[in-house]
Amino acid sequence: MSDAHGVARDQLRAFVERIERLEEEKKTIADDIKDVYGEAKGMGFDTKILKKVIALRKKDEQERMEEDLILDTYLHALGMIETPPDAQ
């Protein structure tokens, strides 16, 4: 086998090993997050709502406002709320 193939093989192995390590770290972090949600639930917090809060905090204010307006439009169209979004 030529040196080029050996180098490519070594690089490939290094990439695979790095990915495997990162996947293991990701699993560990996911387990830690699960534990924190469990702790919050044990303290009486609603974990489903906590997850929504986390998702909302990832978005900027403009994106949240846009989604809220669309949600209100859909809810109004389905008769689930009375006030149309543009009347607020």
C-alpha positions as CSV (number, residue, x, y, z in Angstrom):
1,M,0.0,0.0,0.0
2,S,1.3,3.5,-0.9
3,D,2.0,6.1,1.7
4,A,-0.9,8.2,0.3
5,H,-3.3,5.3,1.1
6,G,-1.7,4.9,4.5
7,V,-2.1,8.6,5.3
8,A,-5.7,8.6,4.0
9,R,-6.5,5.5,6.1
10,D,-4.9,7.1,9.2
11,Q,-6.9,10.3,8.6
12,L,-10.1,8.3,8.2
13,R,-9.4,6.4,11.4
14,A,-8.7,9.7,13.2
15,F,-12.0,11.2,12.0
16,V,-14.0,8.1,13.0
17,E,-12.4,8.0,16.4
18,R,-13.1,11.7,17.0
19,I,-16.7,11.3,15.9
20,E,-17.1,8.3,18.2
21,R,-15.7,10.3,21.2
22,L,-18.0,13.2,20.4
23,E,-21.0,10.9,20.1
24,E,-20.1,9.5,23.6
25,E,-19.8,13.0,25.0
26,K,-23.2,13.9,23.4
27,K,-24.8,10.9,25.0
28,T,-23.3,11.9,28.4
29,I,-24.6,15.4,28.0
30,A,-28.0,14.1,26.9
31,D,-28.1,12.0,30.1
32,D,-27.1,15.0,32.2
33,I,-29.9,17.1,30.6
34,K,-32.4,14.3,31.3
35,D,-31.2,14.2,34.9
36,V,-31.8,18.0,35.2
37,Y,-35.3,17.7,33.8
38,G,-35.9,14.9,36.3
39,E,-34.7,17.1,39.1
40,A,-36.9,20.0,38.0
41,K,-39.9,17.6,37.8
42,G,-39.2,16.4,41.3
43,M,-39.3,20.0,42.4
44,G,-42.8,20.4,40.9
45,F,-41.9,22.0,37.5
46,D,-43.7,21.0,34.4
47,T,-40.9,19.6,32.1
48,K,-43.0,19.9,28.9
49,I,-43.3,23.7,29.6
50,L,-39.6,23.9,30.5
51,K,-38.7,22.4,27.1
52,K,-40.9,25.0,25.4
53,V,-39.2,27.8,27.4
54,I,-35.8,26.5,26.3
55,A,-36.9,26.3,22.7
56,L,-38.3,29.9,22.9
57,R,-35.1,31.2,24.4
58,K,-33.2,29.9,21.4
59,K,-35.2,32.2,19.1
60,D,-34.8,35.9,18.7
61,E,-37.6,38.2,19.6
62,Q,-38.7,38.9,16.0
63,E,-38.9,35.2,15.2
64,R,-41.0,34.6,18.4
65,M,-43.4,37.5,17.5
66,E,-43.8,36.2,14.0
67,E,-44.6,32.7,15.2
68,D,-47.1,34.1,17.8
69,L,-48.9,36.1,15.2
70,I,-49.2,33.1,12.9
71,L,-50.4,30.9,15.7
72,D,-53.0,33.5,16.7
73,T,-54.1,33.7,13.0
74,Y,-54.5,29.9,12.9
75,L,-56.3,29.8,16.3
76,H,-58.7,32.5,15.2
77,A,-59.4,30.8,11.9
78,L,-60.3,27.6,13.8
79,G,-62.5,29.5,16.2
80,M,-60.3,28.8,19.2
81,I,-59.8,32.5,20.0
82,E,-62.1,35.4,19.4
83,T,-59.8,38.3,18.8
84,P,-58.1,38.4,15.4
85,P,-54.4,39.0,15.6
86,D,-54.5,42.3,13.8
87,A,-57.0,43.7,16.3
88,Q,-54.6,43.5,19.2
